[in-house]
Amino acid sequence: MNGTTKQYLLALAAVAGFGLMTACNPPSNDQQLKEQAAQATAQAKQESKEALAQARVAAANAEQAVNDVSAGVKQGLETKTPPGTAAVDVNTASEADLAALPGISVAKAKQIIRHRPYATTRGLVTSGVLTQDQFDAIATKVTAH
């Protein structure tokens, strides 16, 4: 429910409340009726201002939450390695560390070491050490420094 709708409902409730109040306790004159209407309107106005302030705070909190989620998604897209895992540097990793990568045998790890250094991880494919499929299986787990 937006702020305008809330204000409208509060004003309507104030008028209805005023109507009930005057039906139960009819004012003795027109001046008293005007004063009661003014008081009910002032109260509805104050309550609608408070509701609007609360809605603004809620909107600001929701906007911050959306921005935080957006920043997390962006960071996740920019991260080459899954959170909590360290990338294996193809230029410095041991044979055992390379062989621990999915689809990399000890013989393939030795071949990676023989063809060092690599300017980028794509160098594993361009140098013919790995096929594209083999590279795709480890791409997010390796780096080249």
C-alpha positions as CSV (number, residue, x, y, z in Angstrom):
1,M,0.0,0.0,0.0
2,N,1.5,3.3,-1.0
3,G,1.6,6.5,1.0
4,T,-1.2,8.2,-0.8
5,T,-3.5,5.3,-0.3
6,K,-2.6,5.2,3.4
7,Q,-3.3,9.0,3.7
8,Y,-6.7,8.6,2.0
9,L,-7.6,5.7,4.3
10,L,-6.6,7.6,7.4
11,A,-8.6,10.6,6.4
12,L,-11.6,8.4,5.6
13,A,-11.2,6.7,9.0
14,A,-11.1,10.1,10.7
15,V,-14.2,11.3,8.9
16,A,-16.0,8.0,9.7
17,G,-14.9,8.3,13.3
18,F,-16.0,11.8,13.5
19,G,-19.4,10.8,12.0
20,L,-19.8,8.1,14.7
21,M,-18.8,10.5,17.4
22,T,-21.3,13.1,16.4
23,A,-24.0,10.5,16.0
24,C,-23.5,9.3,19.6
25,N,-22.8,12.8,21.0
26,P,-24.4,15.4,18.8
27,P,-22.8,18.8,19.1
28,S,-24.9,21.5,20.7
29,N,-24.1,24.1,18.0
30,D,-22.4,24.7,14.7
31,Q,-19.2,26.1,16.2
32,Q,-18.7,23.0,18.3
33,L,-19.3,20.8,15.2
34,K,-16.6,22.8,13.3
35,E,-14.1,22.4,16.2
36,Q,-14.7,18.7,16.4
37,A,-14.2,18.4,12.6
38,A,-11.0,20.4,12.8
39,Q,-9.6,18.3,15.6
40,A,-10.4,15.0,13.8
41,T,-8.8,16.4,10.6
42,A,-5.7,17.6,12.5
43,Q,-5.4,14.1,14.1
44,A,-5.8,12.4,10.7
45,K,-3.2,14.7,9.2
46,Q,-0.7,14.0,11.9
47,E,-1.3,10.2,11.7
48,S,-0.9,10.4,7.9
49,K,2.4,12.3,8.3
50,E,3.7,9.6,10.7
51,A,2.6,6.8,8.3
52,L,4.4,8.6,5.4
53,A,7.6,8.9,7.5
54,Q,7.4,5.2,8.3
55,A,6.8,4.3,4.6
56,R,9.9,6.4,3.6
57,V,12.0,4.6,6.1
58,A,10.8,1.2,4.9
59,A,11.4,2.3,1.3
60,A,15.0,3.4,2.1
61,N,15.6,0.1,3.9
62,A,14.3,-1.9,0.9
63,E,16.4,0.1,-1.5
64,Q,19.5,-0.6,0.6
65,A,18.7,-4.3,0.6
66,V,18.3,-4.3,-3.2
67,N,21.6,-2.4,-3.5
68,D,23.4,-4.9,-1.2
69,V,22.0,-7.9,-3.2
70,S,23.0,-6.2,-6.5
71,A,26.6,-5.6,-5.2
72,G,26.8,-9.2,-4.1
73,V,25.7,-10.4,-7.5
74,K,28.1,-8.1,-9.3
75,Q,31.0,-9.3,-7.1
76,G,30.0,-13.0,-7.7
77,L,30.0,-12.4,-11.4
78,E,33.4,-10.8,-11.3
79,T,35.0,-13.4,-9.1
80,K,36.8,-16.1,-11.1
81,T,37.0,-18.6,-8.3
82,P,34.2,-19.7,-6.1
83,P,34.0,-18.0,-2.7
84,G,36.2,-19.7,-0.1
85,T,38.5,-21.4,-2.6
86,A,41.9,-20.4,-3.6
87,A,42.8,-20.4,-7.3
88,V,45.7,-22.6,-8.4
89,D,48.3,-20.6,-10.2
90,V,49.3,-22.6,-13.3
91,N,52.7,-20.8,-13.3
92,T,53.7,-21.8,-9.7
93,A,51.6,-24.7,-8.6
94,S,53.1,-28.0,-7.7
95,E,52.5,-31.1,-9.8
96,A,50.3,-32.4,-7.0
97,D,48.2,-29.2,-6.9
98,L,47.7,-29.3,-10.6
99,A,46.9,-33.0,-10.6
100,A,44.2,-32.3,-8.0
101,L,42.2,-30.2,-10.5
102,P,39.3,-32.0,-12.1
103,G,40.3,-33.9,-15.2
104,I,44.0,-33.3,-14.8
105,S,46.2,-36.4,-14.5
106,V,49.7,-36.5,-13.2
107,A,51.0,-36.7,-16.8
108,K,48.9,-33.7,-17.8
109,A,50.2,-31.8,-14.7
110,K,53.8,-32.5,-15.8
111,Q,52.9,-31.2,-19.3
112,I,51.5,-28.0,-17.8
113,I,54.7,-27.5,-15.8
114,R,56.9,-28.1,-18.9
115,H,55.1,-25.4,-20.9
116,R,55.4,-22.6,-18.3
117,P,55.1,-19.7,-18.1
118,Y,51.6,-18.8,-19.2
119,A,50.5,-15.1,-19.7
120,T,46.9,-16.1,-19.1
121,T,45.0,-19.3,-18.2
122,R,43.8,-19.4,-21.8
123,G,47.5,-20.2,-22.6
124,L,46.8,-23.7,-21.5
125,V,44.6,-24.1,-24.6
126,T,46.5,-22.0,-27.0
127,S,49.7,-23.9,-26.3
128,G,47.9,-27.2,-26.9
129,V,48.4,-28.5,-23.4
130,L,44.6,-28.7,-22.7
131,T,41.6,-29.1,-24.8
132,Q,38.8,-26.6,-24.6
133,D,36.7,-29.1,-22.6
134,Q,39.5,-29.8,-20.2
135,F,40.1,-26.0,-19.7
136,D,36.4,-25.4,-19.2
137,A,36.4,-27.9,-16.3
138,I,39.1,-26.0,-14.4
139,A,38.7,-22.4,-15.7
140,T,37.2,-21.1,-12.5
141,K,39.8,-22.8,-10.4
142,V,43.0,-21.6,-12.0
143,T,44.8,-18.3,-12.4
144,A,48.1,-17.2,-14.1
145,H,50.3,-14.7,-12.3
